[in-house]
Amino acid sequence: MVRHAISKSALQNRKRAIVKTVSYRLFMLLITVSIAWVIIGDVSAALNIGLLTNIVKTGTYYLYERIWDHITWGVMEQT
């Protein structure tokens, strides 16, 4: 049963990695903007902070995921 829950391949396709990245970053955007708004008190500035930081973080997260797709450490080989 557990074997079916584990991916048979360490490599994700690029489309899956992009969808995971975007959905995660949208969630983080909401959190960043909310915190910035509470601290700064200005919605426009909070949105600017949230958008800028999340654009940078989205790119770095995607690259990070793609790098890990090429690292085989800790991944069991297919049989």
C-alpha positions as CSV (number, residue, x, y, z in Angstrom):
1,M,0.0,0.0,0.0
2,V,2.8,2.4,0.9
3,R,4.6,1.6,-2.4
4,H,1.7,3.1,-4.3
5,A,2.0,6.4,-2.5
6,I,5.6,6.8,-3.4
7,S,6.5,8.0,-6.8
8,K,8.4,5.5,-9.0
9,S,10.6,8.2,-10.4
10,A,12.7,10.9,-8.7
11,L,12.2,13.1,-11.7
12,Q,9.1,15.3,-12.0
13,N,8.0,16.6,-15.3
14,R,8.5,20.3,-15.8
15,K,4.8,21.0,-15.9
16,R,4.2,19.5,-12.5
17,A,7.1,21.5,-11.0
18,I,5.7,24.7,-12.5
19,V,2.2,24.0,-11.1
20,K,3.6,23.2,-7.7
21,T,5.7,26.4,-7.7
22,V,3.0,28.7,-8.8
23,S,0.4,27.4,-6.3
24,Y,2.8,27.5,-3.4
25,R,3.9,31.1,-4.3
26,L,0.3,32.3,-4.6
27,F,-0.3,31.1,-1.0
28,M,3.0,32.7,0.1
29,L,2.0,35.9,-1.7
30,L,-1.2,36.1,0.4
31,I,0.8,35.6,3.6
32,T,3.5,38.2,2.7
33,V,1.0,40.9,1.7
34,S,-1.0,40.3,4.8
35,I,2.0,40.6,7.1
36,A,3.4,43.7,5.2
37,W,-0.1,45.3,5.4
38,V,-0.3,44.8,9.1
39,I,3.2,46.2,9.7
40,I,3.2,49.0,7.2
41,G,-0.6,49.9,7.1
42,D,-0.5,50.7,3.4
43,V,-2.2,48.2,1.0
44,S,-0.4,49.5,-2.1
45,A,3.1,49.2,-0.5
46,A,2.2,45.8,0.9
47,L,1.2,44.6,-2.6
48,N,4.4,45.9,-4.1
49,I,6.5,44.1,-1.4
50,G,4.5,40.9,-1.8
51,L,4.7,40.9,-5.6
52,L,8.4,41.7,-5.8
53,T,9.5,39.2,-3.2
54,N,7.3,36.5,-4.7
55,I,8.6,37.0,-8.3
56,V,12.1,36.5,-7.0
57,K,11.2,33.6,-4.8
58,T,9.2,31.8,-7.5
59,G,12.2,31.8,-9.8
60,T,14.6,30.6,-7.1
61,Y,12.2,27.9,-5.9
62,Y,11.7,26.5,-9.4
63,L,15.4,26.3,-10.0
64,Y,15.9,24.7,-6.6
65,E,13.3,22.0,-7.4
66,R,14.9,21.3,-10.8
67,I,18.3,21.0,-9.3
68,W,17.0,18.4,-6.7
69,D,15.4,16.5,-9.6
70,H,19.0,15.7,-10.7
71,I,20.2,14.5,-7.3
72,T,19.7,10.8,-6.7
73,W,20.8,10.8,-3.1
74,G,18.1,9.2,-0.9
75,V,16.0,7.9,-3.9
76,M,15.5,4.2,-4.3
77,E,16.1,2.8,-7.7
78,Q,13.2,1.4,-9.7
79,T,13.0,-2.4,-9.9
